[in-house]
């Protein structure tokens, strides 16, 4: 995990197509607690091969703009220092260029990771919340 100034947290993450282990991407991803999902650039989609499931989705951006994208999965997500999880990857249409890869709060919760704001890092959560 890399700590950056101004509250930016970048986590080394590997995303893999579990049905074709050779199809994966490893990179630093920005932690974004305002985003729910795993967001990847549309230009990366082909590098994962074929997905078992894919469907169009609508996404609302921080500026309230609605854009189209594609939810694909499952993918295995391995954040450095945390347990691997399975979820889907969202590939937004990229009219204005590809977005930065983002790890959203749903992914963090599944991997039992929490944001340590003063330390600008992710920390392990001991228990899965069932409340």
C-alpha positions in Angstrom: 0.0 0.0 0.0 1.3 3.5 -0.9 0.4 6.5 1.3 0.0 9.7 -0.6 -0.5 13.3 0.5 -4.0 14.8 0.7 -5.8 11.7 1.8 -5.2 9.6 -1.3 -4.7 5.9 -0.5 -3.4 3.7 -3.3 -3.5 -0.1 -2.7 -1.7 -2.7 -4.9 -4.4 -4.9 -6.2 -4.7 -7.8 -8.5 -7.9 -8.5 -10.4 -8.3 -11.9 -12.0 -10.8 -13.7 -14.1 -11.3 -16.8 -11.9 -12.2 -19.0 -14.9 -8.9 -18.0 -16.7 -6.2 -17.4 -14.1 -3.8 -16.1 -16.8 -6.2 -13.1 -17.4 -5.4 -10.6 -14.6 -4.2 -7.1 -14.0 -2.1 -5.9 -11.1 -1.8 -2.2 -10.4 -2.2 0.5 -7.7 -5.9 1.4 -7.2 -7.3 4.5 -5.5 -9.5 3.8 -2.5 -12.7 5.8 -3.0 -15.2 5.6 -0.2 -17.7 7.6 -2.3 -17.8 4.7 -4.8 -19.5 1.4 -4.1 -17.9 -1.0 -6.6 -14.7 -1.9 -8.3 -14.3 0.5 -11.2 -11.9 -0.3 -14.0 -11.1 1.5 -17.3 -13.1 0.2 -20.3 -9.9 -0.2 -22.2 -8.8 -3.0 -19.8 -11.9 -5.2 -20.3 -10.5 -7.3 -23.1 -7.5 -8.2 -21.0 -9.8 -10.4 -18.8 -11.1 -12.6 -21.6 -14.7 -13.7 -21.4 -16.8 -13.1 -18.4 -19.5 -15.5 -17.1 -21.9 -12.6 -16.7 -22.1 -9.2 -18.2 -24.9 -6.6 -18.3 -25.3 -2.9 -19.0 -25.7 -0.6 -16.0 -26.2 3.1 -15.4 -23.8 4.9 -13.1 -24.2 8.2 -11.3 -21.1 10.3 -11.0 -20.3 12.7 -8.2 -21.5 15.6 -10.3 -24.9 13.8 -10.7 -24.3 13.0 -14.3 -25.5 9.5 -15.4 -23.3 7.4 -17.6 -23.6 4.0 -19.0 -21.2 1.1 -18.3 -21.0 -2.6 -18.1 -21.0 -4.8 -15.0 -18.9 -8.0 -15.6 -18.0 -10.9 -13.4 -17.2 -12.6 -11.4 -13.7 -11.4 -10.8 -11.3 -12.2 -7.9 -10.0 -9.1 -6.2 -6.8 -9.4 -4.1 -5.8 -6.2 -2.3 -2.3 -6.4 -0.8 -2.5 -7.3 2.9 -6.2 -8.4 2.8 -8.1 -11.6 2.0 -9.2 -12.2 -1.6 -12.8 -11.7 -2.5 -15.1 -12.2 -5.5 -17.3 -9.5 -6.9 -17.9 -7.8 -10.2 -16.0 -5.1 -12.1 -17.7 -2.1 -13.5 -16.4 -0.7 -16.8 -17.8 2.8 -17.4 -18.2 4.0 -21.0 -15.2 6.3 -21.6 -16.3 9.2 -23.7 -14.1 11.5 -21.7 -11.2 9.1 -21.3 -10.8 6.1 -19.0 -11.4 6.6 -15.3 -8.7 5.8 -12.7 -9.1 2.3 -11.2 -11.1 2.7 -8.0 -11.8 0.4 -5.0 -15.2 1.3 -3.5 -16.6 0.8 -0.1 -18.4 -2.5 -0.9 -15.1 -4.0 -1.9 -13.4 -2.7 1.2 -16.1 -4.2 3.5 -15.9 -7.6 1.8 -12.2 -7.7 2.2 -12.5 -6.6 5.8 -10.6 -3.4 5.2 -11.3 0.0 6.8 -9.9 3.4 6.1 -7.6 4.9 8.8 -8.1 8.6 8.0 -5.4 10.0 10.3 -2.9 7.4 9.0 -4.0 7.7 5.4 -4.0 3.9 5.0 -6.2 0.8 5.1 -6.3 -1.3 8.3 -7.8 -4.8 8.9 -11.3 -5.1 10.4 -11.4 -8.0 12.8 -15.0 -9.0 12.3 -17.5 -9.1 9.4 -20.4 -6.8 10.5 -23.6 -8.7 10.8 -25.5 -6.0 12.7 
